[in-house]
Amino acid sequence: MKKTHFIQSLFLTHFISSTIAREKKEETVIFSAVGLPSTIDLDLKIKLAAETGVSYKGIEKRKTTIGAPLFYYQEELLTTSCSISHHGNYGAYAFNIGSKF
């Protein structure tokens, strides 16, 4: 069975920061950053709070059955997809927020 996927990539000066693949063509907004591994989870929550208007202190990370992170605020799903990476001296994240925001 052949499937078509649509991709959206965020290009920075010297590299691709993030790429998201979807089965349906739709506009998405990708937020991403690189930072320290020890603070990347907090950095992500602060950025997510700024984009959604909720308090970062109430944002909770939960993992799906396959280990992918999703972020919630008071049982409301904030992210439609998220990726977090830790490697050596760097950490990075990329996420999409739901259409409600």
C-alpha positions as CSV (number, residue, x, y, z in Angstrom):
1,M,0.0,0.0,0.0
2,K,1.4,3.4,-1.0
3,K,0.9,6.4,1.3
4,T,1.6,10.0,0.8
5,H,2.9,12.1,3.7
6,F,3.3,15.9,3.9
7,I,6.3,17.3,5.6
8,Q,7.2,20.7,7.1
9,S,10.8,21.5,8.1
10,L,12.3,24.4,10.0
11,F,15.6,25.4,8.4
12,L,18.2,27.4,10.3
13,T,21.4,28.8,8.9
14,H,23.5,25.6,9.0
15,F,21.0,22.8,9.7
16,I,17.4,21.6,9.7
17,S,16.1,22.2,13.2
18,S,13.0,20.0,13.0
19,T,10.8,18.1,10.5
20,I,7.2,17.0,11.1
21,A,5.5,14.5,8.8
22,R,1.7,14.2,8.6
23,E,-0.8,12.2,6.6
24,K,-3.0,15.2,6.0
25,K,-1.9,18.5,4.6
26,E,-2.5,21.2,7.1
27,E,-0.8,24.3,8.4
28,T,1.3,23.7,11.5
29,V,3.4,26.0,13.7
30,I,6.6,24.4,15.0
31,F,8.4,25.8,18.0
32,S,11.9,24.5,18.6
33,A,15.1,25.4,20.6
34,V,18.5,24.1,21.6
35,G,19.7,24.5,25.2
36,L,21.3,22.6,28.0
37,P,20.2,19.0,28.7
38,S,19.6,19.8,32.4
39,T,17.1,22.6,31.6
40,I,15.5,21.5,28.3
41,D,12.3,20.2,29.9
42,L,11.8,23.5,31.9
43,D,12.7,25.5,28.8
44,L,10.1,23.6,26.8
45,K,7.4,24.2,29.5
46,I,8.2,27.9,29.6
47,K,7.9,28.3,25.8
48,L,4.7,26.2,25.8
49,A,3.2,28.3,28.5
50,A,4.1,31.5,26.6
51,E,2.4,30.2,23.5
52,T,-0.8,28.8,25.1
53,G,-1.3,31.4,27.9
54,V,-1.2,28.8,30.8
55,S,1.2,28.7,33.8
56,Y,4.3,26.6,33.1
57,K,4.1,25.3,36.7
58,G,0.9,23.4,35.8
59,I,2.2,21.8,32.7
60,E,2.7,18.1,33.0
61,K,4.7,15.8,30.7
62,R,3.2,12.4,30.0
63,K,4.5,9.7,27.7
64,T,2.4,7.7,25.2
65,T,2.5,3.9,25.1
66,I,5.4,4.1,22.7
67,G,7.3,6.7,24.8
68,A,6.6,9.9,22.9
69,P,6.1,12.9,25.2
70,L,2.9,14.9,25.2
71,F,2.2,17.9,27.4
72,Y,-1.0,18.6,29.4
73,Y,-2.4,21.4,31.5
74,Q,-5.2,20.4,33.8
75,E,-6.0,17.3,31.7
76,E,-6.1,19.4,28.5
77,L,-3.7,18.3,25.8
78,L,-1.5,21.2,24.7
79,T,0.8,19.5,22.2
80,T,-0.2,17.6,19.1
81,S,3.4,16.3,18.7
82,C,6.6,16.8,20.6
83,S,10.2,15.6,20.3
84,I,12.9,16.0,23.0
85,S,16.6,15.1,22.6
86,H,19.5,15.1,25.0
87,H,23.0,14.5,23.6
88,G,26.2,15.4,25.4
89,N,26.3,19.1,26.1
90,Y,23.1,20.0,24.3
91,G,19.4,19.3,24.6
92,A,16.8,20.2,22.0
93,Y,13.0,20.2,21.6
94,A,10.4,20.7,18.9
95,F,6.6,20.8,19.4
96,N,3.3,21.6,17.8
97,I,0.4,23.1,19.7
98,G,-3.2,22.2,19.2
99,S,-5.4,24.3,17.0
100,K,-7.3,25.6,20.0
101,F,-4.3,27.8,20.8
